[in-house]
Structures are given as structure tokens and as C-alpha cells.
Amino acid sequence: MPPDEARERLEVTDEHDGARLDHCITAVLPERSRSQIQRLIRDGHVRLNQKLVRASHAVHTGDVIDLEIPAPVPSTPVPEALPISIVHDDPDLVVVDKPAGMVVHPAVGHADGTLVNALLHHVTGLSGIGGEQRPGIVHRLDRGTSGVMVVAKHDAAHAELSRQFADREVEKEYVALVWGLLHTGRRIDAPLGRDPVNRQKMSTRARRARSAVTRVTGTERLRGLTLAKLTIATGRQHQIRVHLNSIGHPVVGDAVYGGVRRHLAADHRVLATLDRPFLHAYRIAFTHPRDGRRVEFTAPLPDDLQTIVDALRERRDR
């Protein structure tokens, strides 16, 4: 168990029989607010009889509630001299090529070593823009996803870039390697929300979902695999990974959404070197917040992904 992480085990008494899960926990642990308890439930830190359930789930006498209360995250991120690739830097914004494995901003379980910690070291004046925990951040990439991101340097740039993302004016293009033969022109229109069983995953079967559209704009066949270019107007959490899995073409290497294969054919053995989803944010285009110019930035495939593509192409072309 990580340092300072607490665990609680509660048994439901007659007094709370039939109560909502969050109400019961709040009554027994009055030092925790209801919103804190709901967040713990939503993030998968609470189990009722060893199962993940919703905050509104009714509890009954004799039920056992297990809570994991993560260690607190420092209130203000600190600068860290972490290596990051800066694609563009001007007085209003910075564009970076985020490496795979790096979390964007501090959160439970990731108090340091994030992109924000690195940015605070490399870029002056970011503190507090858009909130102390996420200075300058206007969008995110999953931890395992590499690629291009834009970060605001001051409040006016943050507000304008955030508006463009909200109004779907930002163009975002990704490269993914997927299982099976995916066709150019495919449009996936499926609302996304929290998985009803595993709250740490997203799903197209969620009870509460938000609209999400993913388009396949280009494809290259690689012997049972497809190297695809994809665009998204929305930016829902895990959107591309969930959408591709929902149509039977999971992202190669994605252990959460069906992209890992135990037994690899000879043509695919190079995939054994992959330790993350093969997903890369290749291109971003938006209107510059200072002068209204349309600007575009790209980040090439990192070495771990390019090596796999080169090997698959060589195998195909023999």
C-alpha cells in the first residue's frame, strides 16, 4: 500500500439498512464530506461486498464496505527538471510532444513526475493559469498516449483555447495501429460515459453518456492490422480507444480495451515489444489566440512506435 494511503472496512448496521451507499459512509465517517465519498466511489476506491457499485446503490444490514482513501496530492505542483520535447514556444502558448507514460497533471496516485511538473520547470509564468493543479492545461492525453499538446501561457490564451476546444474548432489527428482491417471513411458515432461495472473505464453502454464522434481518415494495411489516421471533434476520455474496441478493432497494445493478444503470429511478433497502446496524437490545428492565424503543429511517431511500423512494413513487402 502506498505511504499515507488509508483503508477502511465498515459493516452496515440496522441503523443504515436500505440507505444509499454514499449516505451510509458519510454517516459513519463524518470527517469526510459527501462529495469526497462520491468521488471515491466514482473513481473505483469503494467496494460493496467486493463489488464496484454506484453511490446510489442501497446497502443492507451485514453488507461490508471497503474503502481505499488515497494519499493527498500536494496542493501546488512543484517544478521538476524532466525532459520534454518543446515543438513551439511563443509569448502566448507552448506546444509540446508528450512522451508516453507521462501523466498530464497531478492527481491521486500521481503527485509528481507529470507534464505540469516539467512545464513549470521549462516555462516561466505558468503558475495558476487555469487553476493551481492544472496550470496552462486546456486538454489532455491519456498516460499511455504520446503526441502533440498545446498549453496556454496566460489567462487570456487559456480562455480562448478552452473556448475553441469546447466549440469543437480544434482539429486533432491521431495515428493508431488496430487489429483487423479498418476502412477509410468509417464514422463512429457513439456517446461515451462511465462503464456501469468498472468506474475506471469508459463505455458506449453507459447510463449517462455524452456525444462523441471519431472518423477514420486514412488507412494502411499491414497483414491483419491497420495503421489508421483518425480525427475527433469531441475529446472524451479514452474516446478513440473505446470507439475502436466497440467496432471490433481495438488499439494494439491496449490492455484495458481489448488490444492485447496472448499468442502472436509470426507476422506480429514485433508487437511483443509494445508496452502501451499504439496511439499517438500526430497533429493539432487551432486559431492562435493573439492574432487569429490558423496554426498547425505535428509530432512524428516516437521511436517505439516507428520501429514497429517499419518492421511490419518490411514483413508485408517481402
LUMSE-655018 format. One record per residue: x, y, z of N, C-alpha, C in turn. Coordinates in steps of 0.001 Angstrom, whole numbers, plus 500000, padded with zeros to 6 digits. Layout:
// residues N
XYZXYZXYZ...
This chain:
// residues 318
500849498805500000500000500000500000500885501245500000500628502238499115501442503436499073501442504149500420502522504909500750502586505626502012501397506575502151500892506651503391499808507572503749498461507188503156498386506111502364497085505673501875496370504949503008495100505245503207494336504641504299493305503675503746493000502663504547491948501715504194490958501646505348489698501544504999488633501411505991487740500244505596487323499461506591486327498412506353485156498668507303483983498816506721482782499123507503481755498020507301481007497721508353479901496782508236478598497532508475477659497368507570476395498094507650475558497543508804475070498444509643474228498057510776472757498293510438471890497858511361470446498035511154470086499501510957470856500380511579470562501817511515470581502344510081471413501737509237471579502240507871471019501277506824470257500288507251469663499343506313468773500067505305469023499854504027468235500484502972468717501850502535469756502385503199470268503714502840471132503650501578471316504800500943472257504889499828473674504635500345474520504085499476475899503802499856476620505059500331476516506161499555477237507375499940476704507962501240475400507882501467474817508400502710475310507591503902475358506278503734475803505408504818477243505718505214478130505826504223479547506073504524479718507438505185479024508447504673479128509790505244478666509809506694477617509044507010477115508999508383478126508346509324478824507308508826479787506586509660481124507320509741481475508041508668482731508795508624482429510279508440481949510935509474481511512333509339482636513298508978483898512873509173485011513749508809485186513859507299484510512989506541484564513019505073483283513626504533483409514570503600482217515176503015481555514195502050480286514436501767479573513557500843480193513614499453480625514818499027481230514939497697482542514157497622483317514136498726484544513346498749484232511862498618483220511407499358482843509995499296482350509636497899481549510507497288481048510233495934482192510149494935483210510995495128484360510959494222485122509642494382485292509187495631485968507918495861485209506762495202483883506796495307483064505754494679483206505809493171483119507023492613483198507197491166484541506740490613485616506945491385486960506596490922487358505163491246486405504379491757486670502956491975487398502612493251487345503495494263488042503261495525487133502689496606485885502410496257484935501874497233484303500607496652484255499559497478483610498310497058482591497886498103481457497439497624480411496906498484480358495394498277480693494654499329480770493186499206481660492778498035482807493475497922483839493192496926483453493596495507482372494360495351481935494775494016481872496289493915482166496807492709482011498233492438480553498534492136479995499499492841478600499880492628478493501398492603477321501903492264477090503343492200476850503910493597477022505227493722476808505901495004475379505733495494474432505585494572473018505494494927472579504080495299473488503127495212473137501730495489472706501583496947471639500863497187471140500652498549471960499593499273472293499881500546473039498924501359472086498267502358472510497119502888471651496389503818472472495845504973471804495571506045472457495079507258473369493892506946474602493993507436475575492923507215476459493124506005476099494046505114476961494340503965478319494861504456479361494570503690480711495025504033481179496048503002481623497200503483482101498283502627483598498435502828484364498341501742485807498561501781486145499853501062486897500719501740487310501996501162488821502071501085489320502599499990490723502981499858490746504499499780491426505133500707491492506591500718492914506971500319493111507388499053494463507668498551495148508781499324496470508742499302497255509793499937496942511126499288496929512200500058496615513514499491497666513960498489497204514670497467498095515242496463498512516637496928499794517022496809500201518370497201499325519422496540499007520466497281498069521478496790498615522235495596499934522377495504500535523116494396501650522287493776501586522005492480502666521242491836503988521987491914505073521262491968506399521870492043507147521615490737508012522545490330508787522339489100509728521143489229509849520379488122510778519255488077511520519285486746512818519035486812513656519079485600513509517798484804512312517555484296512034516364483497512218516700482015512775515778481241512974516067479814511654516039479054511356517101478340510198517139477447510618517792476135509924517438475068510220517984473741509270519144473454509832520331473301509030521521473003509033521749471495507845521678470907507678521826469455507631523292469056506996524112469903506818525530469588506683526293470893507229527511470915507159528339472120507047529803471694506005530478472161505864531904471896505286532573473149505070533878473172504613534545474394503233534106474884502455533432474040501079533086474408500860531617474725501658530771474116501419529342474280502688528543474009502655527304474448503744526376474157503116525082473654503739524490472654503282523210472110504348522170472430503926521066473041504872520034473453504522518699472808505499517830472751505313516450472301505386515579473552504229515240474115504195514496475378504674513063475168505578512589476002506002511184475873504966510241476467504924509025475977504068508004476572504555507710477984503611507395478871503953507075480243503920508252481179503773509463480649503721510662481478502277511117481659501853511291482907500532511828483222500552513332482974499438513896482529499416515315482169499504516212483391498691515957484419498699516836485593498590516013486870499019516567488008498952515826489269497531515381489592497423514169490134496142513615490550496432512542491581495402511934492088495578510875493075496466509775492495497531509476493205498463508455492747499558508984491853499466510247491445500482510853490566500743512287491039501375512396492190501608513722492774502747514468492078503624513728491397504756514367490727505094513596489458506128514059488763506537513396487532505600513620486365504743514635486460503750514886485419504239515922484415503477516072483344503798517101482352503753518488482982502808518716483878502721520011484558503992520292485348504499519298486083505743519498486822506887519867485885506947519212484735508003519514483760507831520908483175506593521270482845506336522588482258506699523717483224506404523518484493506734524555485478508232524800485555509021523777485219510479523949485195510942524634483911510354524241482781510840524711481485510207526024481035509008526354481528508271527517481048507964528442482228508328529702482114508092530647483206506686531228483127506139531548484292504867532261484347503621531412484233503739530089484334502552529238484169501692529162485426502283529368486590501591529087487844500225529741487923499214528928488221497873529454488479496993529625487267497548529574486066496736529747484856495812528552484701494523528773484812493559527686484678493440526829485925494023527289487057493938526528488306495295526013488721495568525979490025496885525613490527497294524190490160496323523272490133496658521884489843496931521639488361496371522466487493496498522239486049496913523511485322498016524119485724498395525408485128498613525305483624497857526114482881498003526184481432497349525071480655496869524024481311496345522842480613494939523125480088494750522919478782493424523119478176492859521818477599493686520790477478493205519470477044494200518432477545493847517150477404494688516095477951494920514979476928495945514196477202496163512922476528496276511863477613495807510645477320495941509558478275497412509329478593497665508745479748499038508481480177499822507697479127499215506682478536499922505850477578499979506401476175499334507544475942499297508150474605500363509222474489501131509176473429502144510191473158501571511222472193502303512332472041501922513247470977501780514703471363501271515453470397501296516898470442500167517459471322500526518445472157499581519136473031499895520628473046498855521453473213499049522884473347498754523290474790499572524203475317499443524675476698499447526203476681498520526815477423498408528275477460499414528871478438499911530069478113500883530735478976500268531830479836499058532266479516498412533292480343496907533097480289496191533809481143494751533573481303493958533827480023494325534876479279493570535197478059493731534065477030494952533580476875495184532465475942494461531204476427494465530971477722493786529800478279492288529865477998491691531043478206490247531191477982489891530973476516490687531532475608490375531422474172490595530000473662491684529380474071491922527997473637490863527052474212490485527263475455489435526445476064488125526603475309487825527823474875486601528059474093486663527295472784487812527332472111487930526629470831487739525123470991488292524568472065488075523136472311486606522864472582485979523702473401484572523496473739483672523628472515484014524545471613483210524780470412483626523894469240484517522957469491484966521966468502485597522615467271486387523662467515487083524348466433488522523855466275488967523017467181490340522498467141490365521188466357491290521073465421491454519834464651492490518962465348492118517716465627493020516771466299493097515494465484494299515137465081494507513935464266495438512975464999495051511714465017495801510678465720496220509584464748497243508832465147497655507634464426497523506460465395496852505400464947496672504210465782496903502960464948497462501951465576497564500634464967496480499771465597495616499194464762494474498443465290494458497033464724493786496151465423493612494779464964492537494719463883492792493950462843491811493768461783491926494791460676491004494699459749491017495574458568489975496666458724490438497842459024489585499021459207489562499802457904488422500383457561488265501055456275488246502571456414488924503244455489488879504699455418487434505161455226487088506238455911485737506782455789484793506320456884485219505346457688484357504852458771484109505972459785482865506121460182482483507134461181481854506423462376482406506658463551481898506026464770481213507113465596479922507016465699479123507992466453478466507244467605479088507303468779478588506550469930478882507339471202477849507770471915478062508516473167478861507693474174479650508388474998480519507729475962480228508202477378480401507288478322480257507608479734480962506553480556480860506660481877481496505698482763480888504315482590481758503310482545481287501936482452480445501608483679479267501007483498478387500742484637478950499727485630479929498931485207480514497920486098481858498371486651482739498855485784484069499308486186484151500814485996484098501549487089484037503008487013485339503643486539486403502862486438487662503410485949487773503305484427486777502691483802486751502566482351485620503411481775485717503692480481484640504365479761483945503327478878482709503646478466481935502652477726480912503324476825480549502622475751479447503074474894478108502608475445478138501866476566476907501349477172476581502051478488477158503220478699476950503938479956475516504454480067475032504518481293473683505052481520473653506558481245474691507233481652474817508670481395475988508868480445475702509331479252476743509412478224476708510771477534477861511135476978477990512386476226478377512063474788477923512874473873478146512617472454479633512540472134479976511664471193481363511500470771481394510926469364482223511524468515482345511083467125483815510927466773484159509781466195485510509508465716485430509151464236486318509726463424486336509463461986487664508858461571487596507873460683488797507244460124489100507941458803490212508659458742490512509482457564491560508859456644492236507804457095493234507155456249493626505815456841493983504873455967494356503539456451495486502952455614496299502112456264497334501340455588497264499914456124497154498941455239497035497538455634498405496957455959498490496232457062499749495645457490499531494203457951499077493352457055498913491914457298498115491640458575496833491858458481495955491589459614495830492733460592496547493803460318496495495013461145496219496204460234495787497304460829495585498534460070496243499693460802497095500421460093497639501674460609496674502764460158495992503382461118494890504290460794495175505712461246494697506665460443494638508061460855493202508354461271493055509029462409491730509286462945491618510736463397490442511301463256490186512645463761489019512601464735489070513487465719487975513615466673487644515088466840486350515381466877485912516742467182485738516884468687485111515879469278484992515835470733486289515294471321486443515395472615487649514885473259487309514159474538486432513177474446486029512426475635487165511524476116487159511247477393488187510390477969488190509015477295489376508578476867489578507273476227488760507119474937488351508212474315487386508148473208487807507197472088488995507421471522489412506615470372489536505147470763490098504883471921490307503503472369488976502769472538488006503437473160486706502805473386485952502636472068485963503672471234485239503601469965485773502482469086487093502385468959487651501351468092487360499957468643487429499794469936487104498496470523485631498145470307484770499160470334483330498907470199482955498389468813483804498637467814483514498136466460484404496946466093485054496379467097485845495174466863487250495398466362487776496618466503489131496932466055489909497626467174490173496931468287490859497582469408492273498027469036492739499048469738494092499560469537495097498519470024496054498198469189497082497225469541497809497683470812497965496755471757498679497061472987497827497656474090496541497861473827495650498462474822495103497367475739495708497211476915495319496146477839493959496390478471493498497637478483492220497964479125491050497688478190491230497959476899490127497855475951490396496814474853490865495659475244490892494507474355491963494455473302493063495203473461494063495262472407495287494392472590495312493573473640496470492708473892496138491268473513497015490631472755496850489236472350497918488384473023497510487269473603498470486399474290499390485683473313498827485240472195499610484474471218499700485285469925500926485572469507501149486399468319501635485534467160501054485762465988501510485091464779502902485606464415503576484876463537504938485260463153504988486687462608503971487069461834503943488421461254503833489508462310503378489139463502503067490150464517503973490080465741505027489275465699505842489090466899506531490371467355506741491296466462507353492559466857506473493308467861505189493002467895504272493683468817504566493333470273505313492283470502505652491898471876506503492958472562507137493831471784507964494893472371507131496070472858505849496092472506504994497235472826504467497130474255504660498176475048504209498143476441503172499219476740502480499689475678501425500694475849500546500674474608499388501322474640498557501369473438499282502070472288499154501522471086499747502150469908498814503278469465498941504415470147498105505574469864498944506830470060498943507696469035499804508872469035499038510066468484499077511172469207498455512419468744499424513078467760499120512939466478500065513336465434499988514825465087498779515383465078498612516745464559497546517492465339497787518804465538496775519667466129496773520996465374495591521531465115495455522811464419494395523633465137494684524918465300493763525804466007494043527250465598493206528161466049493381529578465779494226530196466886495303530867466496496186531450467509495432532517468293495486532460469625494678533388470430495086534842470328496271535150469827496700536555469767496263537246468484496496536619467322496275537328466061495297536633465119494701535527465526493687534881464691494230534037463563495559533839463493496126532967462458495734531523462731495496530765461655495287529325461807496663528677461835496995527966462901498314527372463043498169525861463186499210525157462819499197523696462829500538523185463314500506522160464163501732521565464684501616520045464634502740519404464379502759517938464290503889517378465146503736516109465493504775515379466221504925514014465558506115513669465092506300512374464408506115511218465380505881510027464819505781508844465668507060508687466488506956508415467783508163508167468585508816506854468170510055506675468607510850505545468145510191504199468426509545504051469602508978502736469930507883502343468957507114503318468467506046503026467522506565502935466088507504503820465723508030503808464359508776502512464078509486501995465073510204500727464897509244499595464557508089499587465211507085498549464948506520498696463538506207499917463140505673500144461793506678499711460738507942500072460935508975499697459960509079498181459831509028497491460960509139496029460932507937495386460257506740495914460519505531495367459908505512495614458398505974496784457987506029497087456546507026496179455844508158495957456469509161495081455873508609493657455725507938493189456738507360491852456700506311491743455601505482492807455487504429492799454458504998492814453047506086493559452845506597493793451496507544492716451011507844491740451844508751490677451395508135489881450247
